[in-house]
Amino acid sequence: MENVSNADQLASLKSLRSTINKLENALSQMTQKGANTTLVKKRLKAITIGLAMLENVWHQKPHQYTGEELAEAYNVLTRLLPSVENSYAKSKAGSPQRTLLERRIMALKLAVQAIKKLSV
C-alpha cells in the first residue's frame, strides 16, 4: 500500500471518483424509472468507502465508517472485481475503455487492500 507511486495513487483516486459519479447518475436515472436500486446503492456505498479508505491510508484523512460497513464494502468490492476484469478481458487492446478498466481494476484492488488493512 505504501509503495504505490504518486501517479498510481492519483489515477486510483480519480478512477474511484469517476465510478462514484457514474453510479450516482445511474441511481438517479433508475430512481426516476422506478427500477430496483438496491445493487447500485450497495456498490455506490462500497466505492465511496473504498475511496475514503485510500484517502485515509495515503493522506491520513479520517473516516467515520464502522467495522460492519468496512466488511460489507470489502465483500461488495471483491464480488465486483471479477466482472470488471471480465469486461477488461473483452475490451480491445489500446482502446480508451481498456485503459479506464485497467485503472478501475487497480483502484478496486487497492481499495480492497486498504479496507483489509484498516479492518484488522
Buried (B, 14 or more C-beta within 10 A) or exposed (E): BEEBEEEBBEBBBEBBBBBBEEBEEBBEEBEEEEEEBEEBBBBBBBBBBBBBBBBBBBEEEEBEBEEEBBEBBBBBBBEBBEEBBEBBEEBEEEEEEBEBBBBBBBBBBBBBBBBBEBEE
